[in-house]
Amino acid sequence: MRSGVRLGVDVGRARIGVARSDLHGMLATPVETLARRGDYGAGIRRIVDETGATEVIVGLPLSLSGAETASTADSREVALELARTLDVAVRLVDERLTTVTAARSLREAGRTSRTSRAVVDQVAAVILLQHALDHERASGNPPGELVDPDEGHPSS
């Protein structure tokens, strides 16, 4: 298992949930929910700097069948932007049902959808990151796919 703090990023249309791991990559905890409007990249950059993160894991929302959707394309764009602007590796990891699981967990804890709105994205980011950490610990391989910051640029 690689050491170093990792961030989990759950991309939504209105908000972006952020979670972090401990230095040893054992446990994911919530950090913050960022507004999607404006320069959310600056918020993620600030969190990377504050935590000393070595990698950012961005959730890739595929359909249940594994097909890509409009949300998948949106997450790929966010991941590519982060890969181009951050000085750390960015990886895309399948996040099917993380937001659904997060909302269910909050409901079971007695929170209404109205009172959960601000934290559901953070909880989804925690679930995403914990899944990625568990996968790496079990397989010995980094999770998901590494985002190439030069994607879409002509070769030089």
C-alpha distance (Angstrom), angle and dihedral (degrees) to the residues before:
residue distance angle dihedral
M1 . . .
R2 3.77 . .
S3 3.79 115.9 .
G4 3.78 124.9 -132.3
V5 3.77 137.3 85.7
R6 3.78 114.6 -75.1
L7 3.79 127.2 -163.5
G8 3.79 124.0 -142.9
V9 3.80 116.3 -150.4
D10 3.81 122.4 -164.3
V11 3.82 108.5 -166.0
G12 3.78 116.8 -149.8
R13 3.78 132.2 169.4
A14 3.82 94.2 -108.7
R15 3.81 103.9 18.4
I16 3.80 141.8 24.5
G17 3.78 118.7 -144.4
V18 3.79 118.7 -149.4
A19 3.81 128.4 -162.5
R20 3.79 131.7 173.1
S21 3.76 137.7 -152.1
D22 3.76 128.7 -136.5
L23 3.82 118.3 -103.4
H24 3.81 92.1 -91.4
G25 3.81 95.5 50.3
M26 3.78 94.4 -119.3
L27 3.80 105.4 117.9
A28 3.81 135.2 30.2
T29 3.81 120.2 -148.7
P30 3.82 131.9 -179.2
V31 3.80 119.2 -98.4
E32 3.78 114.2 171.1
T33 3.79 147.5 -34.3
L34 3.81 114.1 -124.9
A35 3.79 125.7 -160.3
R36 3.78 110.6 -113.1
R37 3.79 93.6 -139.5
G38 3.77 119.1 84.3
D39 3.77 123.9 12.4
Y40 3.80 101.9 -21.1
G41 3.83 86.7 159.9
A42 3.80 88.7 70.1
G43 3.81 89.3 55.2
I44 3.79 91.9 51.1
R45 3.81 90.4 45.3
R46 3.85 89.2 52.5
I47 3.82 91.1 51.0
V48 3.83 91.4 47.6
D49 3.82 88.8 52.5
E50 3.82 94.7 44.3
T51 3.81 94.4 48.8
G52 3.80 98.3 35.4
A53 3.82 88.2 -126.8
T54 3.79 116.5 -171.3
E55 3.81 97.0 -165.2
V56 3.81 140.7 20.1
I57 3.81 120.1 -144.2
V58 3.81 112.8 -157.4
G59 3.79 119.2 -164.4
L60 3.80 116.6 -118.5
P61 3.82 108.5 -152.8
L62 3.79 106.8 -150.7
S63 3.80 123.6 175.6
L64 3.79 117.1 -102.0
S65 3.81 88.5 -97.2
G66 3.80 90.1 54.4
A67 3.80 94.5 -108.0
E68 3.78 121.9 138.9
T69 3.81 120.1 -108.3
A70 3.81 137.3 -173.0
S71 3.81 87.7 -86.9
T72 3.81 89.4 53.3
A73 3.81 90.8 55.1
D74 3.82 90.0 47.8
S75 3.82 92.3 52.6
R76 3.81 90.7 47.3
E77 3.83 89.5 53.4
V78 3.81 92.1 49.6
A79 3.83 91.2 47.2
L80 3.80 91.3 49.4
E81 3.80 91.6 49.4
L82 3.82 90.5 50.1
A83 3.83 91.7 47.1
R84 3.80 89.0 53.5
T85 3.81 95.7 47.5
L86 3.81 105.6 34.0
D87 3.79 126.6 72.9
V88 3.82 92.1 -137.3
A89 3.78 134.5 77.3
V90 3.80 117.3 -88.4
R91 3.81 121.0 -153.4
L92 3.81 131.7 -172.6
V93 3.81 115.7 -138.9
D94 3.82 128.8 -174.7
E95 3.78 107.6 -102.9
R96 3.80 103.1 178.4
L97 3.79 110.9 166.7
T98 3.83 97.7 -2.3
T99 3.82 93.0 125.3
V100 3.81 91.0 45.0
T101 3.81 90.2 49.6
A102 3.81 91.1 46.7
A103 3.81 92.8 50.4
R104 3.82 91.0 47.9
S105 3.81 91.7 49.8
L106 3.79 91.6 50.9
R107 3.83 91.5 47.3
E108 3.80 90.0 50.8
A109 3.80 88.3 51.4
G110 3.81 88.9 57.4
R111 3.81 99.4 -101.2
T112 3.78 119.4 136.5
S113 3.80 120.6 -133.9
R114 3.82 87.5 -109.0
T115 3.83 94.0 54.8
S116 3.81 91.8 40.1
R117 3.79 96.8 54.5
A118 3.82 94.4 92.2
V119 3.81 95.3 48.8
V120 3.82 106.0 31.2
D121 3.81 90.8 87.1
Q122 3.82 91.1 51.9
V123 3.80 90.9 49.6
A124 3.82 90.1 48.7
A125 3.83 88.7 50.9
V126 3.82 89.7 51.3
I127 3.83 91.3 51.0
L128 3.82 91.2 47.2
L129 3.80 93.9 48.5
Q130 3.81 94.8 43.6
H131 3.81 89.7 51.3
A132 3.83 90.1 50.9
L133 3.83 92.1 47.8
D134 3.81 92.0 48.0
H135 3.82 91.0 48.4
E136 3.80 91.8 52.0
R137 3.79 92.7 46.7
A138 3.84 91.3 49.9
S139 3.81 98.0 42.4
G140 3.80 102.6 29.1
N141 3.82 88.7 -131.6
P142 3.79 129.8 106.6
P143 3.81 110.3 -102.2
G144 3.79 127.1 -108.5
E145 3.77 126.2 -13.3
L146 3.79 128.2 -38.9
V147 3.81 112.8 -121.5
D148 3.81 113.8 -127.7
P149 3.84 107.7 -139.8
D150 3.81 89.3 -154.0
E151 3.82 93.1 57.3
G152 3.77 110.5 132.5
H153 3.80 93.0 17.3
P154 3.80 121.0 111.5
S155 3.79 114.8 -106.4
S156 3.77 115.0 -102.5
